[in-house]
């Protein structure tokens, strides 16, 4: 997925939406509840999925992390047998409708605030990272995988903004931080090369998937948006236009 889609966490991001539905169908669970709606939190409020609060096949294919890639193509594009991708295929609509399974976002029912959630979680025993996460401004988001840093870097290469921009935009909207301060923090924290994440060296992270640093850099170049970045022959790297 890193090499083909430029998203090392693609299986995780799809699986969190499809696997719960498989469990729901198997055990006849009629209501599934997720936390925040990512389309509202990171995208445009009022678009599909942001207004009706229903997580279904239509929402997943539009906003659920498919990146324009359809599961039905996985056998060919990723060269995977169908039995290997079954967990990532949304259950049949007929099964969902027959059982009346419904997926909703909890954040639709009250203002979702990740920092407030963090404070509550601390009181309940949550432990955050000891330092600010690399390529971020916080230490309480993105702790589930060493791959988060790579994922965020590719977001920057494709779209020109990344994790720090996401958090600071939310803070500005909620009046937590001044916009000028936020812009300064974005310039110093966004889009940094992921030489480590959660204290683990990039070489060690890539070793688990059999990719060298040189191979990783080539993959990075393959997904760099040349409308935003141009190649610098002196530094042999892409820089912002």
VENVEN-V150991 format. One line per field, one symbol per residue. ss: DSSP state (a for helix, b for strand, c for the rest). phi: phi as a letter, one per 40 degrees, with the letter a starting at -180 (. if undefined). psi: psi as a letter, one per 30 degrees, with the letter a starting at -180 (. if undefined). A space follows every 50 residues. Layout:
# VENVEN-V150991
ss->???
phi->???
psi->???
This chain:
# VENVEN-V150991
ss->caaaaccccaaaaaaaaaaaaaaaaaacccbbbbcccaaaaacccccccc cccbccaaaaaaacccccccaaaaaaaccccaaaaaaaccccaaaaaaac cbbbbaaacccccaaaaaaaaaaccccccccccccccccccccccccaaa aaaaaaaaacccaaaaaaaaaaacccccaaaaaaaaaaaccccccbbccb baaaaaacccccaaaaaaaaaaccccccbbbbccccbbbbc
phi->.cccbgacbdccccccbccdccccccbfccbbbccccccccbbbchcdgc bcgbcbdcccccbcgcfgbbdcccdcccfbcdccbdccccdcdccccccg cbbbbccccadcbccccccccdcchcbcccbccdgabbbbbgccaccdcc dcccccccbgaacccdccccccccgcacccccccccccbcgcdccaafgc cddcccdcbgbccccccccdccbccccbbbcbcccfacbcc
psi->eeeefgjfgeeefeefeeeeeeeeeeghkfkkklcljfeeefbjkflkff efgkjaeeeefefggfhgkkeffeeeefhkleffgefgkklkeeeeeefh kkklkeffflkkjeeeeeeeeefggkklkflkkkglglggkhgfkffeee eeeeeeeefglbeeeeeeeeeeeggekkeeeeeeeeeffkgkkiflkhfk keeeefefghkleeeeeeeeefgkjfffllkjfefhlklk.
